[in-house]
């Protein structure tokens, strides 16, 4: 069993940066792929990024590629999402999720979810 809790959201101006954290409980967290998703008001949840536990490979949504970086520190049981060059369209609730299978881009494939953290980017 893994529990994850996001933090680090807030209000930032366009062009600014934020780093989201995803703190996990459970000794097996290092064996889980970690994904970040987001949901803007009135829109469906969308994939942002994923980091695979086995080889550390990453995958990003086209909309954030080159601006966001996903990382993890297994010693701290924490994953991160560094977000640079933020745009108003990045405004959403951001969710961290853990997946023991295939580092999917589909939210329904993830086993454990956090409660989300709000990111608001002003223009």
MMTF fields as JSON, N, C-alpha, C and O atoms, coordinates in Angstrom:
{
  "mmtfVersion": "1.0.0",
  "mmtfProducer": "UNKNOWN",
  "numBonds": 491,
  "numAtoms": 492,
  "numGroups": 123,
  "numChains": 1,
  "numModels": 1,
  "chainsPerModel": [1],
  "groupsPerChain": [123],
  "chainIdList": ["A"],
  "bondAtomList": [4, 2, 8, 6, 12, 10, 16, 14, 20, 18, 24, 22, 28, 26, 32, 30, 36, 34, 40, 38, 44, 42, 48, 46, 52, 50, 56, 54, 60, 58, 64, 62, 68, 66, 72, 70, 76, 74, 80, 78, 84, 82, 88, 86, 92, 90, 96, 94, 100, 98, 104, 102, 108, 106, 112, 110, 116, 114, 120, 118, 124, 122, 128, 126, 132, 130, 136, 134, 140, 138, 144, 142, 148, 146, 152, 150, 156, 154, 160, 158, 164, 162, 168, 166, 172, 170, 176, 174, 180, 178, 184, 182, 188, 186, 192, 190, 196, 194, 200, 198, 204, 202, 208, 206, 212, 210, 216, 214, 220, 218, 224, 222, 228, 226, 232, 230, 236, 234, 240, 238, 244, 242, 248, 246, 252, 250, 256, 254, 260, 258, 264, 262, 268, 266, 272, 270, 276, 274, 280, 278, 284, 282, 288, 286, 292, 290, 296, 294, 300, 298, 304, 302, 308, 306, 312, 310, 316, 314, 320, 318, 324, 322, 328, 326, 332, 330, 336, 334, 340, 338, 344, 342, 348, 346, 352, 350, 356, 354, 360, 358, 364, 362, 368, 366, 372, 370, 376, 374, 380, 378, 384, 382, 388, 386, 392, 390, 396, 394, 400, 398, 404, 402, 408, 406, 412, 410, 416, 414, 420, 418, 424, 422, 428, 426, 432, 430, 436, 434, 440, 438, 444, 442, 448, 446, 452, 450, 456, 454, 460, 458, 464, 462, 468, 466, 472, 470, 476, 474, 480, 478, 484, 482, 488, 486],
  "bondOrderList": [1, 1, 1, 1, 1, 1, 1, 1, 1, 1, 1, 1, 1, 1, 1, 1, 1, 1, 1, 1, 1, 1, 1, 1, 1, 1, 1, 1, 1, 1, 1, 1, 1, 1, 1, 1, 1, 1, 1, 1, 1, 1, 1, 1, 1, 1, 1, 1, 1, 1, 1, 1, 1, 1, 1, 1, 1, 1, 1, 1, 1, 1, 1, 1, 1, 1, 1, 1, 1, 1, 1, 1, 1, 1, 1, 1, 1, 1, 1, 1, 1, 1, 1, 1, 1, 1, 1, 1, 1, 1, 1, 1, 1, 1, 1, 1, 1, 1, 1, 1, 1, 1, 1, 1, 1, 1, 1, 1, 1, 1, 1, 1, 1, 1, 1, 1, 1, 1, 1, 1, 1, 1],
  "groupList": [{"groupName": "UNK", "atomNameList": ["N", "CA", "C", "O"], "elementList": ["N", "C", "C", "O"], "formalChargeList": [0, 0, 0, 0], "bondAtomList": [1, 0, 2, 1, 3, 2], "bondOrderList": [1, 1, 2], "singleLetterCode": "X", "chemCompType": "L-PEPTIDE LINKING"}],
  "groupTypeList": [0, 0, 0, 0, 0, 0, 0, 0, 0, 0, 0, 0, 0, 0, 0, 0, 0, 0, 0, 0, 0, 0, 0, 0, 0, 0, 0, 0, 0, 0, 0, 0, 0, 0, 0, 0, 0, 0, 0, 0, 0, 0, 0, 0, 0, 0, 0, 0, 0, 0, 0, 0, 0, 0, 0, 0, 0, 0, 0, 0, 0, 0, 0, 0, 0, 0, 0, 0, 0, 0, 0, 0, 0, 0, 0, 0, 0, 0, 0, 0, 0, 0, 0, 0, 0, 0, 0, 0, 0, 0, 0, 0, 0, 0, 0, 0, 0, 0, 0, 0, 0, 0, 0, 0, 0, 0, 0, 0, 0, 0, 0, 0, 0, 0, 0, 0, 0, 0, 0, 0, 0, 0, 0],
  "groupIdList": [1, 2, 3, 4, 5, 6, 7, 8, 9, 10, 11, 12, 13, 14, 15, 16, 17, 18, 19, 20, 21, 22, 23, 24, 25, 26, 27, 28, 29, 30, 31, 32, 33, 34, 35, 36, 37, 38, 39, 40, 41, 42, 43, 44, 45, 46, 47, 48, 49, 50, 51, 52, 53, 54, 55, 56, 57, 58, 59, 60, 61, 62, 63, 64, 65, 66, 67, 68, 69, 70, 71, 72, 73, 74, 75, 76, 77, 78, 79, 80, 81, 82, 83, 84, 85, 86, 87, 88, 89, 90, 91, 92, 93, 94, 95, 96, 97, 98, 99, 100, 101, 102, 103, 104, 105, 106, 107, 108, 109, 110, 111, 112, 113, 114, 115, 116, 117, 118, 119, 120, 121, 122, 123],
  "secStructList": [7, 7, 3, 3, 3, 3, 3, 7, 7, 3, 3, 3, 3, 6, 6, 7, 7, 3, 3, 3, 3, 3, 3, 3, 3, 1, 6, 6, 4, 4, 4, 1, 3, 3, 3, 3, 3, 3, 3, 7, 6, 6, 1, 7, 7, 3, 3, 3, 3, 3, 3, 7, 6, 6, 6, 7, 7, 3, 3, 3, 7, 6, 6, 6, 6, 6, 6, 3, 3, 3, 3, 3, 3, 4, 4, 4, 6, 3, 3, 3, 3, 3, 3, 7, 1, 7, 7, 4, 4, 4, 7, 3, 3, 3, 3, 3, 3, 3, 3, 1, 1, 1, 7, 7, 1, 7, 4, 4, 4, 7, 1, 3, 3, 7, 7, 7, 3, 3, 3, 3, 3, 3, 7],
  "xCoordList": [0.844, 0.0, 0.882, 1.875, 0.51, 1.25, 0.262, -0.819, 0.648, -0.114, 0.769, 1.961, 0.178, 0.944, 0.247, -0.982, 1.043, 0.526, 1.303, 2.529, 0.573, 1.211, 1.324, 0.547, 2.303, 2.457, 3.229, 3.781, 3.256, 4.061, 3.304, 3.894, 2.011, 1.23, 1.128, 1.528, 0.586, 0.418, 0.102, -0.229, 0.209, -0.053, 1.281, 2.141, 1.446, 2.69, 2.361, 1.358, 3.203, 2.997, 3.49, 4.364, 2.933, 3.37, 4.877, 5.413, 5.533, 6.981, 7.718, 8.926, 6.999, 7.602, 7.75, 7.472, 8.2, 8.46, 7.847, 7.663, 7.543, 7.116, 7.675, 7.898, 7.899, 8.271, 7.251, 7.082, 6.583, 5.625, 6.347, 7.262, 5.909, 6.455, 5.354, 4.179, 5.766, 4.845, 5.5, 6.372, 5.074, 5.644, 4.856, 3.629, 5.582, 4.927, 5.246, 6.324, 4.302, 4.534, 4.653, 4.18, 5.276, 5.409, 6.814, 7.377, 7.366, 8.747, 8.917, 10.039, 7.817, 7.936, 7.716, 7.588, 7.671, 7.426, 8.43, 8.096, 9.673, 10.72, 10.403, 10.991, 9.462, 9.106, 7.902, 7.412, 7.437, 6.278, 6.708, 7.589, 6.062, 6.187, 5.41, 4.38, 5.901, 5.234, 4.763, 5.531, 3.497, 2.933, 2.366, 1.939, 2.368, 1.701, 0.595, 0.782, -0.536, -1.688, -2.219, -1.856, -3.067, -3.674, -5.092, -5.448, -5.886, -7.256, -7.62, -7.611, -7.938, -8.372, -9.889, -10.564, -10.431, -11.883, -12.611, -12.278, -13.597, -14.399, -13.738, -14.287, -12.548, -11.831, -11.571, -11.644, -11.27, -10.941, -9.506, -8.663, -9.275, -7.923, -7.002, -7.382, -5.792, -4.851, -3.494, -3.085, -2.823, -1.479, -0.496, -0.592, 0.455, 1.51, 2.881, 3.601, 3.229, 4.554, 4.549, 3.711, 5.51, 5.669, 7.142, 7.888, 7.547, 8.919, 8.852, 8.212, 9.497, 9.467, 10.455, 11.582, 10.038, 10.917, 12.092, 13.184, 11.873, 12.87, 14.111, 15.231, 13.921, 15.086, 15.185, 16.083, 14.25, 14.294, 13.865, 13.989, 13.365, 12.959, 11.752, 10.984, 11.601, 10.523, 9.731, 10.2, 8.531, 7.678, 6.856, 6.408, 6.666, 5.973, 4.873, 4.949, 3.858, 2.87, 3.539, 4.424, 3.118, 3.719, 3.598, 4.473, 2.52, 2.256, 3.236, 3.349, 3.944, 4.86, 6.309, 7.22, 6.516, 7.863, 8.808, 8.495, 9.951, 10.932, 10.759, 11.643, 9.627, 9.37, 9.276, 9.688, 8.739, 8.558, 9.568, 9.963, 9.977, 10.886, 10.397, 10.165, 10.243, 9.852, 11.096, 11.978, 11.159, 12.293, 11.818, 10.674, 12.709, 12.362, 13.608, 14.711, 13.401, 14.465, 13.953, 13.185, 14.374, 13.841, 14.258, 13.544, 15.393, 15.83, 14.88, 14.724, 14.255, 13.305, 11.86, 10.932, 11.668, 10.309, 9.507, 8.333, 10.145, 9.512, 9.774, 10.873, 8.741, 8.872, 8.604, 7.979, 9.09, 8.978, 8.524, 8.709, 7.932, 7.643, 8.108, 7.464, 9.232, 9.746, 9.073, 9.143, 8.426, 7.672, 8.252, 8.208, 8.79, 9.388, 8.591, 7.792, 8.818, 8.158, 6.652, 6.046, 6.082, 4.658, 3.792, 4.106, 2.689, 1.736, 0.369, 0.09, -0.473, -1.825, -2.568, -3.361, -2.314, -2.994, -2.496, -3.056, -1.453, -0.999, -1.81, -1.635, -2.683, -3.511, -4.395, -5.149, -4.293, -5.036, -4.741, -3.864, -5.489, -5.122, -4.203, -4.531, -3.063, -2.07, -2.094, -2.109, -2.098, -2.173, -0.954, -0.46, -0.495, 0.552, -0.112, -1.086, 0.41, -0.154, 0.956, 2.005, 0.706, 1.687, 1.087, -0.082, 1.926, 1.493, 2.532, 3.725, 2.078, 3.02, 3.213, 3.917, 2.599, 2.617, 3.422, 4.634, 2.78, 3.428, 3.785, 3.991, 3.871, 4.232, 3.305, 3.741, 2.028, 1.024, 0.756, 1.074, 0.167, -0.318, -1.803, -2.387, -2.401, -3.823, -4.03, -3.489, -4.802, -5.029, -5.65, -5.37, -6.481, -7.174, -6.228, -6.614, -5.001, -4.021, -3.269, -2.486, -3.511, -2.781, -3.533, -4.759, -2.761, -3.348, -3.627, -4.634, -2.732, -2.813, -2.71, -1.925, -3.527, -3.616, -3.545, -3.986, -2.979, -3.02, -4.262, -5.101, -4.366, -5.56, -5.449, -6.439, -4.268, -4.08, -3.587, -3.802, -2.92, -2.454, -2.739, -2.485, -3.264, -3.691, -2.511, -1.711, -2.42, -1.448, -2.218, -3.019, -1.969, -2.623, -1.565, -0.706, -1.633, -0.666, -1.401, -2.313, -0.996, -1.65, -0.931, 0.277, -1.678, -1.095, -0.6, -0.083],
  "yCoordList": [-1.191, 0.0, 1.245, 1.318, 2.206, 3.46, 4.618, 4.61, 5.583, 6.825, 7.966, 8.012, 8.881, 10.003, 11.305, 11.387, 12.319, 13.635, 14.687, 14.763, 15.501, 16.547, 17.841, 18.089, 18.646, 19.973, 20.834, 20.342, 22.129, 23.029, 23.878, 24.716, 23.677, 24.505, 25.933, 26.245, 26.795, 28.19, 29.055, 28.572, 30.37, 31.361, 31.901, 32.294, 31.918, 32.385, 33.147, 32.871, 34.099, 34.835, 34.032, 33.175, 34.314, 33.654, 33.848, 34.934, 32.778, 32.794, 32.344, 32.111, 32.221, 31.812, 30.31, 29.559, 29.885, 28.467, 28.038, 28.836, 26.767, 26.123, 24.714, 24.111, 24.199, 22.789, 22.1, 22.45, 21.124, 20.318, 19.111, 18.552, 18.732, 17.549, 16.516, 16.848, 15.274, 14.162, 13.249, 12.445, 13.38, 12.595, 11.305, 11.316, 10.195, 8.89, 8.145, 8.291, 7.36, 6.442, 5.045, 4.793, 4.146, 2.786, 2.495, 3.245, 1.398, 1.061, 0.653, 0.648, 0.306, -0.156, 0.948, 0.672, 2.201, 3.299, 3.302, 3.656, 2.903, 2.927, 1.977, 2.084, 1.035, 0.071, 0.52, -0.22, 1.735, 2.253, 3.314, 4.134, 3.269, 4.385, 5.563, 5.378, 6.764, 7.953, 8.817, 9.159, 9.156, 10.005, 11.282, 11.32, 12.327, 13.577, 13.811, 13.639, 14.198, 14.527, 15.883, 16.381, 16.476, 17.739, 17.816, 17.18, 18.621, 18.832, 20.292, 20.816, 20.933, 22.323, 22.366, 21.394, 23.467, 23.577, 23.332, 23.93, 22.457, 22.179, 21.289, 21.055, 20.786, 19.93, 18.562, 18.384, 17.614, 16.283, 16.264, 17.084, 15.315, 15.11, 14.727, 13.963, 15.271, 14.949, 14.568, 15.016, 13.74, 13.286, 14.436, 15.244, 14.495, 15.502, 14.853, 15.173, 13.938, 13.325, 12.035, 11.826, 11.165, 9.908, 9.544, 9.801, 8.944, 8.45, 6.986, 6.629, 6.162, 4.725, 4.319, 4.814, 3.411, 3.065, 2.213, 2.317, 1.361, 0.345, 0.928, 0.525, 1.868, 2.391, 3.912, 4.508, 4.537, 5.979, 6.753, 7.977, 6.065, 6.772, 7.652, 7.394, 8.683, 9.642, 9.837, 9.532, 10.349, 10.65, 11.876, 12.008, 12.758, 14.011, 14.257, 13.81, 14.976, 15.475, 16.52, 17.249, 16.587, 17.55, 18.981, 19.812, 19.26, 20.621, 21.098, 22.3, 20.172, 20.57, 20.195, 20.543, 19.508, 19.038, 20.227, 21.219, 20.11, 21.194, 22.224, 23.053, 22.185, 23.148, 22.464, 23.035, 21.251, 20.518, 19.379, 18.807, 19.06, 17.948, 17.138, 17.676, 15.843, 14.944, 14.26, 13.857, 14.134, 13.472, 12.795, 12.961, 12.039, 11.381, 11.145, 10.988, 11.123, 10.813, 9.642, 9.835, 8.444, 7.267, 7.227, 6.671, 7.805, 7.832, 8.661, 8.41, 9.639, 10.496, 10.097, 10.729, 9.052, 8.636, 9.795, 9.974, 10.566, 11.773, 11.903, 11.637, 12.316, 12.648, 14.141, 14.779, 14.672, 16.11, 16.398, 15.596, 17.56, 18.068, 19.513, 20.396, 19.746, 21.093, 21.717, 21.182, 22.842, 23.489, 24.869, 25.745, 25.044, 26.317, 26.937, 26.267, 28.204, 28.93, 28.681, 28.366, 28.827, 28.52, 29.466, 30.644, 28.907, 29.64, 29.618, 28.721, 30.581, 30.557, 29.248, 28.803, 28.643, 27.381, 26.203, 25.11, 26.411, 25.374, 25.39, 24.515, 26.36, 26.446, 25.212, 24.885, 24.53, 23.29, 22.78, 23.29, 21.769, 20.982, 19.871, 19.14, 19.761, 18.767, 17.604, 17.785, 16.412, 15.191, 14.314, 14.189, 13.719, 12.71, 11.34, 11.178, 10.367, 9.025, 7.997, 8.252, 6.83, 5.75, 4.543, 4.2, 3.917, 2.804, 1.704, 1.952, 0.491, -0.619, -1.39, -2.4, -0.926, -1.718, -1.048, -1.247, -0.274, 0.053, 1.492, 1.843, 2.364, 3.763, 4.365, 4.97, 4.173, 4.547, 6.045, 6.775, 6.479, 7.846, 7.92, 9.004, 6.793, 6.74, 6.728, 5.874, 7.661, 7.756, 6.511, 6.165, 5.844, 4.655, 3.501, 2.532, 3.589, 2.532, 2.719, 1.858, 3.845, 4.141, 3.659, 3.739, 3.155, 2.537, 3.53, 3.427, 4.482, 5.372, 6.822, 7.167, 7.666, 9.078, 9.959, 9.582, 11.138, 12.139, 12.996, 12.779, 13.97, 14.816, 16.007, 16.692, 16.249, 17.325, 18.606, 18.854, 19.416, 20.724, 21.723, 21.445, 22.879, 23.869, 24.686, 25.194, 24.804, 25.682, 26.712, 26.358, 27.973, 29.041, 29.947, 30.469, 30.131, 30.962, 32.197, 32.082, 33.365, 34.597, 35.184, 35.014, 35.864, 36.445, 37.864, 38.499],
  "zCoordList": [0.0, 0.0, 0.0, 0.724, -0.81, -0.917, -0.772, -1.359, 0.001, 0.082, -0.4, -0.097, -1.151, -1.677, -1.329, -1.331, -1.032, -0.665, -1.445, -1.355, -2.214, -2.984, -2.172, -1.25, -2.539, -1.964, -2.947, -3.931, -2.663, -3.476, -4.463, -5.144, -4.551, -5.46, -4.957, -3.836, -5.806, -5.423, -6.6, -7.683, -6.371, -7.405, -7.917, -7.129, -9.217, -9.816, -11.091, -11.748, -11.432, -12.675, -13.874, -13.747, -15.001, -16.231, -16.399, -16.178, -16.79, -16.931, -15.689, -15.725, -14.6, -13.342, -13.222, -14.157, -12.035, -11.78, -10.455, -9.536, -10.394, -9.157, -9.147, -10.197, -7.946, -7.821, -6.931, -5.763, -7.501, -6.747, -6.158, -6.761, -4.97, -4.321, -4.118, -3.964, -4.124, -3.911, -2.876, -3.207, -1.635, -0.552, -0.401, -0.307, -0.379, -0.349, 0.935, 1.511, 1.358, 2.465, 1.876, 0.768, 2.605, 2.114, 1.619, 0.821, 2.104, 1.78, 0.327, -0.18, -0.364, -1.734, -2.758, -3.951, -2.3, -3.225, -4.365, -5.496, -4.063, -5.098, -6.25, -7.326, -6.02, -7.057, -7.887, -8.74, -7.625, -8.34, -9.346, -9.085, -10.49, -11.412, -10.836, -10.188, -11.071, -10.545, -11.703, -12.602, -11.659, -12.696, -12.108, -10.954, -12.922, -12.586, -13.609, -14.813, -13.1, -13.929, -13.491, -12.425, -14.3, -13.918, -14.458, -15.451, -13.764, -14.194, -14.01, -12.897, -15.109, -15.09, -14.954, -15.293, -14.47, -14.312, -15.63, -16.653, -15.594, -16.775, -17.799, -18.875, -17.465, -18.413, -17.8, -16.584, -18.655, -18.182, -17.633, -17.996, -16.765, -16.254, -17.413, -18.301, -17.386, -18.447, -17.885, -16.814, -18.633, -18.294, -18.439, -19.362, -17.508, -17.571, -17.766, -18.712, -16.861, -16.924, -16.133, -15.256, -16.462, -15.736, -15.692, -16.637, -14.588, -14.444, -14.051, -13.062, -14.807, -14.607, -13.537, -13.508, -12.644, -11.53, -11.978, -11.42, -12.993, -13.315, -13.985, -13.671, -14.9, -15.607, -15.544, -16.138, -14.815, -14.674, -15.895, -15.928, -16.894, -18.112, -17.823, -16.896, -18.625, -18.423, -19.713, -20.809, -19.548, -20.684, -20.302, -19.163, -21.255, -20.979, -22.005, -23.15, -21.564, -22.506, -23.395, -22.948, -24.635, -25.563, -25.045, -25.287, -24.34, -23.883, -22.815, -22.576, -22.171, -21.107, -21.425, -20.673, -22.503, -22.853, -22.984, -23.643, -22.356, -22.403, -21.308, -21.09, -20.615, -19.536, -18.167, -17.157, -18.135, -16.883, -16.796, -17.812, -15.584, -15.348, -14.165, -13.082, -14.377, -13.299, -12.752, -13.51, -11.444, -10.816, -9.538, -9.115, -8.94, -7.696, -6.869, -7.392, -5.567, -4.622, -3.786, -2.843, -4.131, -3.442, -1.979, -1.144, -1.668, -0.268, 0.586, 1.781, -0.03, 0.674, 0.401, 0.906, -0.395, -0.767, -1.342, -1.018, -2.185, -2.711, -4.205, -4.692, -4.91, -6.324, -6.49, -5.642, -7.597, -7.822, -9.254, -10.17, -9.4, -10.735, -10.76, -10.193, -11.422, -11.589, -12.799, -13.906, -12.582, -13.661, -13.911, -13.048, -15.096, -15.501, -16.642, -17.295, -16.867, -17.96, -17.946, -18.97, -16.791, -16.631, -17.444, -17.62, -17.934, -18.754, -18.073, -17.278, -18.372, -17.776, -18.043, -17.215, -19.183, -19.496, -18.671, -18.756, -17.875, -16.939, -15.65, -14.802, -15.492, -14.29, -14.173, -15.09, -13.029, -12.808, -11.404, -10.707, -11.012, -9.837, -10.329, -11.264, -9.69, -10.092, -9.114, -7.897, -9.681, -8.901, -9.143, -10.263, -8.072, -8.139, -8.023, -7.288, -8.742, -8.698, -8.811, -9.402, -8.233, -8.26, -8.981, -8.802, -9.797, -10.638, -10.573, -10.751, -10.318, -10.188, -11.484, -11.506, -12.558, -13.789, -14.903, -14.989, -15.738, -16.995, -17.269, -18.431, -16.25, -16.502, -17.564, -18.544, -17.322, -18.304, -18.339, -17.4, -19.437, -19.553, -19.184, -19.179, -18.882, -18.576, -17.073, -16.371, -16.59, -15.164, -14.565, -13.417, -15.322, -14.785, -14.501, -13.846, -14.98, -14.735, -13.421, -13.02, -12.754, -11.527, -10.298, -10.219, -9.342, -8.163, -7.04, -6.338, -6.882, -5.729, -6.177, -7.061, -5.54, -5.909, -4.669, -3.584, -4.865, -3.826, -3.952, -4.826, -3.068, -3.03, -3.985, -4.242, -4.5, -5.462, -4.823, -3.637, -5.634, -5.203, -6.317, -7.489, -5.95, -6.935, -7.429, -6.643, -8.738, -9.373, -10.193, -11.058, -9.914, -10.646, -11.244, -10.534, -12.554, -13.267, -13.8, -14.618, -13.331, -13.765, -14.975, -15.137, -15.808, -17.028, -16.79, -17.709]
}
